[in-house]
Amino acid sequence: MRVAIAGGGPGGLYAAILMRRLGHEVTVWERNAPDDTFGFGVVFSDETLTAFESADPVTFARIAASFARWTDIDVFYRGTRRRSGGHGFSALERKLLLGILQERAIELGAEVAFRTEAPGVDSLCGDHDLVIAADGANSILRAAREEAFGPSVDTRRSKYMWLGTDLVFDAFRFHIVETEFGVFQIHGYPYDDRMSTFIVETDEATWRRAGLDLNEGRELPPGVSDEHGIDFARERFADVLEGHQLFANNSKWLNFRTIRNASWSDGTVVLLGDAAHTAHFSIGSGTKLAMEDAIALAWAFKEHAGEDVATVLAAYEDERRPVVASTQRAAQASLEWFEDIARYVGQPAGQFAFNLITRSRRITYDNLQLRDAGFVEEVDRELQPEAGATVRPPMFLPYRLRELELENRVVVSPMDMYSAVDGAIGDFHLVHLGARGIGGAGLVMSEMICVSAAGRITPGCAGLYRDDHVPGWRRVVDFVHAYGGAKIGAQLGHSGRKGSTRLIWEGDSEPLEAGGWETVSPSPLPYFEHSPVPREITRAEMDVVREQFVASTRRAEAAGFDLLELHFAHGYLLNSFLSPLTNVRDDEYGGDLAGRARFPLEVLDACRAVWPAAKPISVRISATDWVPGGFDGDDAVELAALLRRHAVDIVHVSTGQVSPDQAPAYGRSFQTPFADRIRHEAEIPTIAVGAISSAEDVNTTILAGRADLCALGRPHLYDPYWTLHAAADQEYRGDPWIPQYRSGRRKPQDGTVGPPKPPPRRFGEDDGELLAAARLWQPVRGS
C-alpha cells in the first residue's frame, strides 16, 4: 500500500515508522527544515511510554535514553509549597524527539521530503492508497474537505505564552502568582539536564490590565517572538526564575483552540493529531495524542489486513475516538479550571493544591492516596484540625444547615418512582425510602411530590395536594427518624408542560394515550412536537399554583420533613419560567432573567414564610439547558445569587431536561463544575449531582471545595446501603450502621470488612461504558 503523510511532526513521523514496519511504502512531506522546531519540551506519562515500547522498541529505546524523569508535582501558592509524589512523568526536548523520529523513519525506508509542501489532497489521493493528514491544527488537507470532516473550533478565554528557562526544575511545577493586575500561573517542567519548559498563562482581563495586549492586532512574522511579553515575564517572575534566564522560540501570546471533527476520515483520507483534535496542554501534550493516534491507526491496518481502506479507517475511528473524547473532556475540565483559577485563590493551601491536582476529575481522592497518602492526609488534617489521631474521609464530615445537622455529606437524590395512586403513597415508598434511610446517607430526598393533581408528571406521581396524603408521608418520615441518623427532605414541584405523560418505562415524556389532563406553561410551547400544546398560564392561575405550593409546604411540615426543596429544574413549571426557551412572555413574568424568575421567587417567598425558620430550604435548578440560546451558566450564577437573597440555604445543582434538543457534555461528575462555580461566585452552599457514583468522587468533590453535599441516585438504586458499604470499604469506624446491622460490618478473623464484594461500580468508568452510561443518565425524571 502506498501511504502519503502530510506533516513531518512527531505524529506524522511516528505514523511513517509504524506503517513502514507493516511493510507499506511511505512518503512524508514537511514544509519546514529538519532542524526547525517551535516549542521546548514534550512530556509523556508512564502509561503512554508503555504503548510506545510495544509499538516500536527501537524508537522507544532511543527516546527513553534522553528522558528527564520525575514523580512529583509542586504547587507554589501564597508563600507555600505543597508537594504530591507518585506521579510518573518523562520529558525530552522537542527538537531531539523530532531528530530521533526522522532518523528512524528514514532508516526504515520512508521517504521524507523537507522544505516541501504536500501536494493537494486530490492529487495525493490519485497517487496513494492512504493519505494521512498530520499537518497540524491549521490543516490544509482538512480545510480542503471541510464539509466532509465537519471541524469545530472552540477558542478559549485565557492567554498563554510558551517559553523555556535554564532553571532545571525537580518536579512538575505550578506557580500561582498574584499581582495587582490579577492572577498568573506558571506551568513548568524539566525536559533535560539543562532546560525546563516555562508556560505563562492568565485570563484575558488580567492580560489586558497588565498591558500585555501591546501587539494585539499585529501579526508577528513566523519566528518573531513577543519581546514585550517576555520582558514582562522576566521581571514579574524573577523570584520563580531564581536568577535564571528565560528563552523564546516563536513565543507569542495565544488563545488555546480546542479542535474537534465530526468525522476523522473521508474515503482514503484520515486526520491524525492536531488536525483531528486538540487537548489543553495542562493535562499533557498534543504530541502524546498524535503519537498514540499513529499507534492506533497502524494497529487498525494490522488487525484488518486485506480489508478496504475506508473500512479500516472506520474501525480506527471507532476504537480511537472514545479515548480521545475522554482525554478532551479531562482537558476541558482542566482548562476551565485554570481559566477561572481566581475563584479558588483564597482556599487554604492544602485544599488549593488538592483542587488543582484533581481538577481534570481523572485524578481522585483514592488515586492520590495510592500515589501519596501523606499528601492526602495532610490536606484532610488541614480541614479537620480537631480530628485527633484519625481523620474522617471527607464524605463523612458533618454538615449544618440552619438547625439541621447532617451526619455526613451524602444525599440520596430525589428519584421519581411512579408508584403512587392518585398522589397517595403506600408500602412501596415505605420500603424504598426506608431502606435508603437506614443505608447510611446523611440526607434522603423524596421524589418530586406534586402540589396538585394537574401538576403530576404521570398518573403514578406522588403528591401532597390533599390532607389524606399526609399520613403516608408521615409513616415514611417516622421510620427514617426512628432508625439510623438520616434526615429526610421533601421536594415539591409542578410538572407544567411535562405533565400528563406515561410512566417512564412506557415512554419517557411521551403523552398519555388516554386519561390525560390539560397542562399549563409560561408560554404555549409543547415539549415534543407531538406533545399536546400547554395552555399559557394566566396571572390568576399563577396565584392558585402559588397557594398550592404553600398548602403542600404546610403538609410537608405536618408530615415531619426536615428540609424543603422546591423544584426549579428539569423543564417543570417553575423551571419553564426561568428558561428563555420555554418562556417567551411579554409581560412582567418574561423578558430578562429578573422577569423570568419573578414567579418562581414569589412561590419561594410564600413557601419560606410558612416553612419553620429553623428548617432549611433547598432549590433544585437546571444550571444549563445544554441548548444554544437557552439558560446557561451565567444565568445560573445570577439565579443562585437571587436565591441566596431570598433566604435559600443551599442550591441543588442539576442541568438540562428542559428541551429534547439538549446536547449534554456527559462524563464523570459532569454537572459538578456548575455546582462549583455557583458555590464560589454566588457564595451559597451547593449540592452536586450527576454521574457521581463512587466514594472517591464524593471525597474528591468535598475535599476540593467544589460542593458541600453530593447527591447520588442510581448508585442508591443499585445498593440501598451504598454509604454503609463505602464506610466499610474505607474502614471508617464512625458507626453509620444501625444497631440491628452492626454485626454485618464487624471485622472477621481474616481482617476483612463484611462479606467479599466486587469493586464499587462507577457508571462510565471506562470509555467502553461511557455512551451506555450517558443513555442511562438521561431518562431519570424528578431527580
N, C-alpha and C positions, 0 to 999 in steps of 0.2 A: 504494500500500500504506500502511495506517495503522500507525504504529510507536509503541509505548509504551515509555518508558525510565524505570525506577525507579532514581533515584540521579543527582544532578547533580554528581558529582565529575568529575575530568578524563576518565575513561574513558567515562562516560555522555554528557558534553557533546561529546566528540570523536566518539562514535558518532552523536549527533544531527547534527553538522556534516556528516559524511560521508554519512549517509543522506539528508539534505536535498539534498546535491549530486547524489544519484542521483534526486531528484525525488519522494521519499516524504514523506508527511505525518507529522510527528514531534511528540510531546508528551513533555516531561520533567517528572517530579515530584522535588522535592528538599525534604527535611524542614527543612533549615537556611536561614537568610537568605543572600542572595547574597554578603555580605561576611564570613560566618562561615567560618573555616577552622582546622583544627588542624595543627600541624607548622610547619616553617620552609621549607627549600629542597627543591627537586626536581632530581635530577641525571640527565643523559642522556649516553649515549655517542655518538660520531660516527656509528656505524652506524645508530642509531635516528633521528638527525636526517635522514639521507638518506631514510628511509622517510617521515618527516613532510613533507618538502619535496615529495615526489611525490604524497602523498595530498591535500594542500590547501596550495598555495603561499602563499595569503594568511595562513592561520593560522601557517604556518612563519615567514613574514617578521616577523610581529608578535612571535612568541616569540623569534626569533633576535635581534631588536633589543634585547632586555632581558637577554641571556645574560651571565653571568660565565663566562669560558673559561680553562682551564688545561691543562697537559700533564704535570705532574709528580706523582709520589707520593713523599711524605716519610715515612720510618719513624723515629720518635724512640725510642731504645732504649738504656738504660744509659748515658746521657750522650752518645750519638752521634746523628747524623742521617745517614741514608742516603737519597739521592735517586735515583729512577729516572725518566727522562724518556720522552717519546714516547707518552704515554697521552692520548688526546683525550677531554676531558670538557667538558660545558656544564651550567650550572645556572641556575635562577631561583627567585624567591620563589613558593611555592605559591599564595599569595593572588593574586599578579599573574597567574600562569598561569590560575587559575580565572576571573579577570576577562576575560582575553583570549578564553577559550573561551566564556564566557557571551555576550560581545558578538558573537562570530562566529556562534554558534548562532542567536541572536535575529535578527541581521542577515540570515541565510539563510532566516528564516521559521519556525524551530522555536518551538513554544510551550513556555515554561519556567515552571513553577509553583513558586515558592519558598515555604518555610514550609508545605509541603503534603505530607502522607503519601500515597504512592501507594495507589490502591485495591487490594483483594485480587487475587490472581493470577487467579482465575476471572473476576472482573469485567473485568479488563484483557483477558483472552483473548476475552471475549464481544464487546468493542468494538473490538479491534485485530487486525490480521493477524500482527503480530510483537510479542513482549514481550521486552525486553532487561532482565535483572536485573543492574544495575550498582550495587546497593545495599550493597556492601562485604562485609567478612569475616563480618559478622553478618547476612547477607542474610535479610530476612523472606520474600522470594519463594522463595528456595531452601528455607527451612525449611518452607514450606507444601507443597512437593513433595519432601520429603527422601528418600522411598523411591525416587522416580524418579531423582534426581540422585546419590544414594549418597555423600554427603560424608564425608570423614575428616579429623580434626584431630589433628595431632601438636604438642603443646605442649612447647616446648623448655626446656632447663635454665637457660640464662643469664637474667639480669635486665638490662634496659636502660631508659634514660630519654632522651627526645628533647628537646633544649634548643637555644637559639641564643646566639650571642655577637656583640658588636660588634667583635671582633678579626677582621679580614678576612684569612683565610689566603691564601697564594700557591700552594697545592698541595693535593691531597687528602692529608690528614694522618692518620697513625696514631701516637698517643702510647701507649706501653706504660709504665704507672705501677705500680711495685712498692711495696706498702705492708705494714705489719705484719699486715694482715688477709688479704692475697693480692694478686692482680694485677687491675688495672683497665685497660681500653683505651678510648681516645677515638677515635671516628671523626669527622673534621671536614673540611668543605669549604666554600668560599665560594659564595654564591648571588647576591650583587650587590655593589656597591661600599661597602656599609655593614655587611653581616652575613654570618655563617657558621653553618652547621649544626654542632651540637656534641652528639654522641651518646655517652653514658657506658654502658659495658657491663662486666659481670663475672659470674662464676659464682655460683650461689646460696649456696654455703657462705661465700664471701668477703663477699657481700652481708649475710649474717646476722651474721658476725663483726664487721662494721663497724657493726652496729646500725641498718641501713637498713630493717629489717623493722618499724619502729615502727607503720606504718599497715597492716600486713598484716591482712586480715580486715575492714578498714573500706573500704567502697565510697565513695570520694570523689565528690562530685557532679560532673556534667559541667562542665568549665571550671575546676575547682579543682585546683591542682597540689599535688604532694607537697613542701611547703616544707622539710621536714626533709632530704629527699634533695638538694634544690637547694642548701641551705646547706652540706651535706657536700661537694658538688661544688665550690662556690665556694672552700671552704677547702683541700681536698685538691689541687685542680688549679689553684691560684693561679699556679704557675710556668708552666703551659701557657697560661693566660689573659693573662699578661704585663700585669696591671693592668687588663684589660678586664672588662666585665660579662657575666654570664650572664642569659638571659631565658627565661621559662617560657611555655608555651602549652598548657594542659591537660596538663602534663608529669607523668607518673606512672611508677612502676616497672612494667614489663610483662615478660611472657614471650612471646617470639615464637611464633606459631602457624603452622605450615605446613599449608595447606589444599589438599586435592585432592578431586576429584569423579570418581566412576566414569563419569558422563555429564555433558556440559555442556548438553544440550538435552532438552526433553520436549515433544513436539508443536511448538507455536509459541513456546515459552518458551526463551530461551537465557541462560546465565550469562556474565558478562563481568567481567574484572578480578579483584579480591579475592574476589568471590562465587564464582568458579570456581577460583582458585588463588592462592597467595601464594608469594613468594620472599624470602629474608632480605635485609634492607637492605644487607648488606655487599657485595653484588655489583651493586646497582642498586636502582631504586625500583619499588614496585608501580604507581606512576603510569605508568612507562615500559611495563610489561607490559600494563596496561589499555588504553593508547592504541594499542599495537601490536595488541591484540585487536580494537579498533574498526576498524583498517585492514583486518585480515584478514576481518572479518565483512562490511564494506562491499564488499570485493573479491569475496567469495563471491557476494553478491547481484548484482553486476555480471556476473560470469562465468557465472552460472547463471540469468540473467534468463528469466522465463517458467516456471521450474520451481516446484514447490510448496515452501512454506517449510521443511517438515521435511527435504526432500532437500537444500536449500541449507544448512541448519544442520548436517546430517551431513557435507557437503563441507567446510564451515568447520572443524568439529572435526577431521576427518581431516587437514587441512592444518596447523592451528594447534597441535594437541595435541603432536606430536613436538617442536616448537620450544619450547613451554612446558616439556615434560618435561626437555629438555636444560638449560634455564635452572634448573629446580628441582633437578636433580642437581648443577649447579655451585653453586647456593645452599646446598644441603645440605652439600656438602664445605666450603664457606666457613664456614657457621655452626658446624659441628662443630669446625673448626679453632679458631675463637675460643672455643668452649665449653671446649676443652682447651688453651688457649694457655699455661697454666702449665707444661705438659710441655716446651715449647720455650724457655722462659726459661732461659738458660744457654748457648744456642748462641752462637757468635761473631756479632758484629753484622751482618756482611755476609750470612752464611748465614741468620740470622734474618729479615733484610729480604727476601732472595730467597724464603725459605719462605713468608712472609706474602703476598708479591705473587703467587706461583704456587699459593696454597692451593686455589683452585677447580678446578685442573687444566685450565683453559681457557687461561691464560697459561703458556707453557712457556719452557724454556731458549732455543730457537731464536727464539721470538716476542719474548722480551726482548732478544735480540741485535739483532734488527731495530729495536726501539724505542730501545734504549740499550746499544750494545755496550760502552761504557766501564763501565757499571754491572756487567754480567756479568763482564767481565774482572777488575774489582776483587774481586768475590766469588771467582772462580776463584783469583786470586792469594792471597787471604786463606787459602784452604785448601791452597795449594801454594806455601808460602813459598820452597821450594828450586827452583822451576821455572826461574828464569833468564829468558831473553829470550822464551821461548814456553811458554805453559801448555798442558796437555793438556785436551781435553774430559773432563768428569768420568767418562764411561763408560770411559775408557782409563787411569784411575788403577789402580795395582796394589793387591792386597789379600792379606792374610796370615791364614791360619787354622792355628794351631799351626805346623808346619814346612812347610805347603803354601803356596807362593807362586803367586798367580794374576796373570796379566799384565794383566787388565782386569776390569771388573765385570759382564760379560755372561755369562749362563749359558744353554746350550741346555737347555730344560726337558725333563724326562722325559716321553716320549710313547710309549704302547703302540703297537706295530706289528703285533701278532698274526700274526707270520710265522715263528714257531719251530715245530719238530716235536718233540713230547714234551719240551719245555723246551730243546731244543738249538737254538742259533742257527747261521746259516751265512753265505753270501755276502751276502745282503740286508743283514744287520746290519753287516757289514764296510763295505759301500759307504755305507749310511745314516749310521752314526755316524762312519765315516772321513771322509766329505765334510764333516760338521759339525766334525770335529776339526781340519781344515785351513782352516776357514771363518773363523777369527779370534777366536772366543769364548774367554774365559778358562777356562771350565769346561763340559764336556759331560757331561750326565747320561744314564745308561742309562734305558731304560724300567723299569717295575716288574719286577724279577726275582723270581720266585716261589720261596718256600722249600720248597715241596712240590708234588707233582702235584695233590693235592687243594686246594692253595692258589692254583691258577691261576684267573684270571678266565674265560678261554676256552681251548679246546684249542690256540690259537696262541700262548699266552703263553710268554715266555722264563723259564728257570729257572736256579738254581744248587743244585738239590737232589740232583744226582748228581756224582760226581767227573768223569765224562766230559763234563760241561757246561763245565768249566774251560777246556780248550784253545780252544774257540770264543771265549770272552770274552778269553782271553789274546791271541789273534790281533788282536782289535779294539783292546785296550789298547796292545799293542805298536805298532800302526800309528799311533795317536793320539800316542803318546810319540815316535815316530821322526820324525814330520813336523809341524813347527809347534811352538807353545809351549803348546798347550792341555793342561789336566789333565782327568781323567775320573773320574766318580763312579758308584758302583753304588747303585741304590735297591732295597732289599729289602722285600718285602711279602707278605701273605697275604690272599687275596680275601675270606675269611669268607662272609657270606651272599650276596655279589655274585658268587660263583663259579659255575661250571657254566653259563655263558651263551654265546650266539652271538658270533661275530666282530662287531665293532661295525657294520660295513657291512651285516650281515644282521639287525640289530635291537639297539639299544642296551639293554644289561642284560636282554635277553629270554632266558628259559631255553632251553637246548638241547632240541630236539625228540627227540633220541636220543643215546645215548652219554654222558649226563650222570653226575655223581657227587654223593654226599651232601655237603652243606655244613654248616658249623658257625658259630655266632654266640654272643655272650654270652647272648642270650635267643631263644626260638623265634619270631621275628617275620620274616616274609618281606619282601623289598624291594617287589615289587608284590603286589597281592592274588592274582594268578595265578602268582606265583613259588612254587617248592617251599618248604616251611617248613623252615628250617635247624634242625639239632639243637642244643640248648643244650650248649655245650662243658663237659666235666667238668674237675675240677681236675687229674686225671691227664693228660687230653688237653692242658691248658694247658702242662704240663711238656714234653710231646712237642713242641708248637709252639715253645716257647722254645728247645729244643735244635735244632730245625730252623733257626731264625734263627741260632743260634750256628754251626752247621755251614756254613750259607751264607755267614756272615761270614768264616769261615776260607777258604772257597773264593774269596770276593771278594779277599782278601788274596793268595791264591795266584795269582789272575789278574792282580795288579798294580795294582788300582784305587787311586786317590789319596785318595778320600773315600768314606765310607759314609753312606748316607741311609736311615733307617727310615721306612716309610710309615705315618703315623698319621692319614691323611686319606681323604676321598672315600668313606667308607662301608665301607671294607675292614675286616678283622677287628680290628685294633688300634684303629681309629677307632670301630668299633661298641662297644667297651668304653667309650670316652670319652663318647659321646653318650647323654643320658637318653632319647632317642627309641628307641634300639636296645638299651639296657642297662637292664633292669628287675629285675636280680638282687637277691636279698635277703641274699646272703652278703657276705663282706668284699671282693668284687670288684664290688659295685654300690653304690647309695646316692649319697653325695655325691661330689664330684669326686676327692677323695683316694682313695676306694674304687674309683671307675671307672677311675682312672689306675693303679691298683696293678699290674695285669698288664702293660700296655704298658711301665711303668717297669721291671718285672722283666726283660722282654725287652731293653730298652735297656741295663740294667746288665750283663746277661750278654754282650751283643754288645760293649759297651765294654771288657769285661775281656779279650776275645781280639783286639780290633782294636788295631793298633800305637798306642802312646801318642803318637807323632809325627804321626799322621794324624788329621784331624778327623772328627767325626760331625755330620751334619745330621739333623734330624727334620722331616718334612713334616706339617703339620697342616691341618685344616679349621677356620678361626678362627670360623666360624659355620655353623650348619646352614641358615640362612635360613628357619627354621620356628619359630613361637612355641612356647616351652617347650623348645626344643632347646638344644644347645651354643651359646654366644654369645660376644661379645667379651670380657666379664668373665672367662668360663671360660678363654678363650684366653690372657689375660694370666696368670692363675693357673697354667695348664698350662706356659706358657713359663718361668715362674719355677721350677717344678719341674724342667723340662728343664735349665735352667742349673745347678741344684744337682746334677743327675745327669750332669754333665760333657759336656753337649751344647754344641757350638761355635757353631752357627747354626741358626735356625729358618726353614724354608721355608714361607711363609705363603700357603696357598690357602684356599678356602672350599667348603662345600656338597658336593653329590653324595652326601649321606647319606640323603636322603629324596626320593622322587618328588614330594612336596608342596612342595618348596622354591620360594621366590619371590625369586631374587636381584635385587639392585639393579644390573643391568648398566650399564656405561658405561665410559668411558675410565679405565684403570688402577683399576678398581672395587674390587680387593682390596688395593691398596696402603695405604689407611688402616689396615687391620688390621696389616700389617707395621710401619707407622709407630708405631702405639700400642704394640705388643709391644716394639719396639726401645727406646722411651723408658721405658715403665713397668716392663717385666720386665728391662730393662738387659741384653739379649742381642742379638747381631747377627741380622739378618734378611735373607731373600731375598724380594723382592716378585715376584709373578707374577699374571697375569690381565689380558688386554686391554692389555698393554704391547706396542706394535707399531712404535714408531719410535725413532730415536736420540734425538730430543728428549724422549720420555717417559723414557728411561733417564737422560739427562743431568739432567733436572729432578729425578727421584727421588733420584739420588745427591747432587746438589749441595744439595738441600733437607734432606738428612739423614733421609729417610723410610725408607730401606733401605740395606743395604750392598752387595747384589748384586741384579741384575734378571734373572729368567728369562723367556725368550721361547720359545714353542712354535711356533705357526702361522707366524710370520714366518720361522722357520728351515725349515719345510717348503716354504714358497714360495720361499725363497732360502737354500740351504745356506751361502752366503758372505755372509750378511747383515752380519756385523760388519766384514768387509773392505770391503764397499760403504759401510757407514756411515763407516768411516775415510776412504775416498776422498771421499765427499760433504762431509766436514768438513775435507778437505785435511790430515788428521792424518798426519804422517810418522813415526810411531813404529814403523813396519815390522812390522805383524802378518802381512804376507804371507810365505808360504814362498818360498824362493829360486826354485823352479820356476815360480812365478806372478808374480814381481815385474815382469816386463816388461809385464804386463797393467795395472799400476797406474801406470806412468810417465806423466808429463805429455807429451802430444803437442805438436806445434808450436803449435797454437792455444791451448794453455794449459789445456785441459780435462783432467779426470782420468778415464782409461779411456774406454770407448765411451759414446755417448749413451745415457741411460736415463731412463725416466719417473720422476716424483717417487715417493719411497717410499710404498707403500700403507699406510694405517692403518685397520684394521678399525674400523667405527663412527665414522669421521672426521666424517661429517655426519649429520644427522638421518635422511636417507633410507636410510642404511645401517645404522642402529642396531639395528633389530629383527632384520634378517637376520644381523647380526653376533652378536647375542645367541643366535640359534639355532645359530650355528657354535661359539660358545664352549662350550656345554653338553656335547656328546657326547664330548669327549676324556676317556679314562679312563687312570688311572695317571699323569696329568700334573699 
